[in-house]
Amino acid sequence: MNIILPKSYTALQLSSKTIGFSMGSKQPEGELLKALITAKPKGHFLELGTGMGLSLSWMVDGMDKESKLISIDNDQNLLNEVIPHFKDDHRVSILHEDASKWLQNYTDEGFDLVFADAWPGKFSDLSKTLSLVNPGGIYMVDDLLPQSNWPEGHQKKVNDFLTFMESQPQFITTQLTLSTGVLLAVKKPLSH
Ligand SMILES: C[S@@+](CC[C@H](N)C(=O)[O-])C[C@H]1O[C@@H](n2cnc3c(N)ncnc32)[C@H](O)[C@@H]1O
């Protein structure tokens, strides 16, 4: 397939290499995010864990003119690399905050897609995060397949997370063996 990379993607990859940031989302997850976001015109999107902006660049690539996106990270050094690439896009808000605190305080409109790529929203604050997904909206995480660099005890964290997600009656959940391992959970529309 002839995939067109998002604007800034190559530059962000280069910055990742330069500063030694190796946690960036991979291209398959990015392509999936772009496809899902394209299916949500006038959408409202949330990313927890901006990182080096790699997944963000795919998400933004899928957005129409009336969509909006909030991306949050607590590492100002990373954000300093990312913000210049999106500063002229009025649809995108990049916040330097602790995502857990932000989630606890957030009371505004819900989201049509949440990509939870930091500890908060995945291994903590999960119920609050899921409550922010609109009916028909999507919750997505990656990094679920075992990796050699996982610290001791991380597999149990992932197992507990998967068990919790599978027990959520409001969500239709599926796991994909794509790339680092993806979970997609769609909140049932009100008509279900
Ligand atoms: C897996 S990386 C995200 C990679 C990003 N999606 C990309 O494609 O470049 C996880 C990010 O979460 C951030 N993070 C970790 N704990 C956080 C917290 N409590 N609040 C906000 N961000 C956090 C880290 O600084 C890191 O950039």
The ligand as a Tripos MOL2 file, in Angstrom:
@<TRIPOS>MOLECULE
LIG
   27    29     1     0     0
SMALL
NO_CHARGES

@<TRIPOS>ATOM
      1 C1          4.1380    5.7020   25.3280 C.3       1 LIG1
      2 S1          4.5850    7.3800   25.4850 S.3       1 LIG1
      3 C2          3.4910    8.1910   24.3640 C.3       1 LIG1
      4 C3          3.9970    8.1040   22.9490 C.3       1 LIG1
      5 C4          3.1950    8.9450   21.9810 C.3       1 LIG1
      6 N1          1.8640    8.4410   21.8080 N.3       1 LIG1
      7 C5          3.9270    9.0310   20.6380 C.2       1 LIG1
      8 O1          3.4440    8.4420   19.6430 O.co2     1 LIG1
      9 O2          4.9840    9.6650   20.5880 O.co2     1 LIG1
     10 C6          3.8770    7.7980   27.0330 C.3       1 LIG1
     11 C7          3.9350    9.2730   27.3890 C.3       1 LIG1
     12 O3          3.1690    9.4680   28.5620 O.3       1 LIG1
     13 C8          3.7470   10.5120   29.2890 C.3       1 LIG1
     14 N2          3.2700   10.4090   30.6800 N.ar      1 LIG1
     15 C9          3.6370    9.4890   31.6120 C.ar      1 LIG1
     16 N3          2.9780    9.7120   32.7530 N.ar      1 LIG1
     17 C10         2.1780   10.7890   32.5400 C.ar      1 LIG1
     18 C11         1.2630   11.5130   33.3460 C.ar      1 LIG1
     19 N4          1.0240   11.1550   34.6080 N.pl3     1 LIG1
     20 N5          0.6100   12.5600   32.7970 N.ar      1 LIG1
     21 C12         0.8430   12.9170   31.5070 C.ar      1 LIG1
     22 N6          1.7060   12.2720   30.7000 N.ar      1 LIG1
     23 C13         2.3620   11.2160   31.2080 C.ar      1 LIG1
     24 C14         5.2370   10.3370   29.1060 C.3       1 LIG1
     25 O4          5.9230   11.5630   29.2900 O.3       1 LIG1
     26 C15         5.3270    9.8000   27.6820 C.3       1 LIG1
     27 O5          5.6150   10.8460   26.7990 O.3       1 LIG1
@<TRIPOS>BOND
     1     1     2 1
     2     2     3 1
     3     2    10 1
     4     3     4 1
     5     4     5 1
     6     5     6 1
     7     5     7 1
     8     7     8 2
     9     7     9 1
    10    10    11 1
    11    11    12 1
    12    11    26 1
    13    12    13 1
    14    13    14 1
    15    13    24 1
    16    14    15 ar
    17    14    23 ar
    18    15    16 ar
    19    16    17 ar
    20    17    18 ar
    21    17    23 ar
    22    18    19 1
    23    18    20 ar
    24    20    21 ar
    25    21    22 ar
    26    22    23 ar
    27    24    25 1
    28    24    26 1
    29    26    27 1
@<TRIPOS>SUBSTRUCTURE
     1 LIG1         1 GROUP 0 **** ****
